[in-house]
Amino acid sequence: MTHLNQTIKSTLSRRDWIRIGGTAAFAPLVTSMTGAAAATLPTRGQGPDVYSRIGVRPFISCTATTTINGGSSQRPEVLDAIFRAGHYHVNLDELMAKVGPRIAELLHVEAAMVSSGAAGAVTCGTLACVAGGDPEKIQQLPNTTGLRDEVIVPRWSRSIYDHAVRSTGAKMIEVETLADLEKAFGPKTVMATAQSSILWENGPFSLKQFVAAAHKRNIPVLIDDAGALPVPPHPVLSHGVDLCAHSGGKVMRGPQSAGLLLGRKDLIAAAFINSAPHHAFARAMKVTKEEIMGMLAAVEYLVTKRDPAGEEREWMSWYGHIKDRVSEVPGVSGKIEDFAWKRFGYHPRLVVQWDPAKIGLTAGDVEQLLLDGEPRIRIPPSGAGHSFVIRGAAMYEGEHKLVADRLVEIFRGAPAPKAKRKPAPAVSDVSGHWEVELEFVVGSAQHEFQLDVEGNRLSGIHVGRTTHGSVEGTIDGAEVRFRSSAPYEGTSIGYRFDGTIKGGEMAGQVDLGEYGTGQWKARRRG
């Protein structure tokens, strides 16, 4: 094995070696395998070129389990299982018939299935409640004509992940109080759902009351507990919940695109019938034999080998090192936050903060410098403030030292704070009613602004096709910059407008967040 490590290391340039954090970053993977598998399985040390050869620069992720950044660091046992499973063919029905009961046995739950992430688990669980195992209903969806299709949800427990329920054709029925909940059930009610935060939030009613109200009418309850670990005794199912969804790619450290649906045996069977490889609504939510075995490996490690105290000590030591290093720079400090961390994703975090009177950088500036530098490092989106968060669940051993060194380099080389420039008077009064045309990557829409101006401050209302929200921003001479946020069911739609004023028109670019960018043009109404 030592010879293998030396051979791999000799093929790398010093820059590559620094970028990936040295032998420690991949040695656990290599040493966990034997024979031909160890000799042929690509290791972390050999890996960056798989991306860099096409112009994509990998990065050290300080963003924990964020899907867009690749999720958490997968367990070596998971990667081994995925690699080995890829060399053989099995029937997926037969495979799930064995893997499901094995996972259920390990987690002390009635039944289990591997899903395409937590969102896939929620969708398949909803399909199980709406269509059951009836082939006609299965083929009819997402057309719910004649079917029970109402799903009750606490208004204060909604989220953007409600798409996983709504996509099936089901309709979300919001309730606020316990009295609302009792009145909401009707002949079309098919399921009740909530986020797992209902367990600890001081809402108008508890999870126990939610389950009791549903079960009194024989309505199943599905809880989305994506970020939590399903360690026995199960933290949600033990409250009488019928179905619970988990992500495999978070702190469980399984395949990023896999998850678990756990709960009642009959509903789990129906959920699998409604999902791939079967020809149903969730056919697109395919889970491969490799992901199934990787998920099993993750659960086996979680139950039989995981050392939570050891994980915490490791993360704390990483944070402590970074905190001590950045504190060497005058005006910079770190703060470890581990309050309630077992509830929120099972990991503590480090807050790095600095005095803007000494360090002339915003958090957004630091974010960009980390992305542009070497090694490339990604932190959560940080904006115009003077602090940011580091979460360690996606980091590998040794990377914390590279992060600390790079941050010290950035803060030591930071420019002096700049005096704030007073914005120029607006070239035109833009208060009033505006008709707005938005051009997206495909398609367009007509919106409206009702704007008010006070000095260089801009406020008002943004009215979209189906939503409306408040506007806040500034005017600097001929330049306008403002944001709006429009609530829609369990989420909100954010816009950031940048543009210029010219006569009776404004125009520029609109940032749509995860949905890309577009162009906008506004003309005074009338």
Protein Blocks (a to p, Z undefined) as FASTA:
>chain_A
ZZmmmmmmmmpcfklmmmnopjmlmmmmmmmpgcjllmmmccfklmmmmmmmnopacddd
feljafknopaaddfklmmmmmmmmmpccdfklmmmmmmmmmmmmnopabdcddehjklm
mmmmmmmmmnmmafklmmmpmcfghiacbdcddfklgcfklmmmmmnopacdddfblmlm
mmmpcfklcbdcddfklmmmccfbdfklmmmmmmmnopacdddffkpccbdcdfklmnop
abdcddfklmnopafkbccdedjfklmmmmmmmpcfbdcfklmmcccfklmmmmmmmmmm
mmmmpcfklmmmmmmmmmmmmmmmmmmpghiacdddfehklmnooiacddddddfklmcc
dfklmmmmmmmmccddddddebjmdbdcddfklpcehjlmmmmmmmmmmmmmpccddddd
dddddfbdcedcdddddddfbocdddddddddehjaccdddddfkbccddddddehjacc
ddddddehjbccddddddddehjbccddddehjnopaddddddeZZ
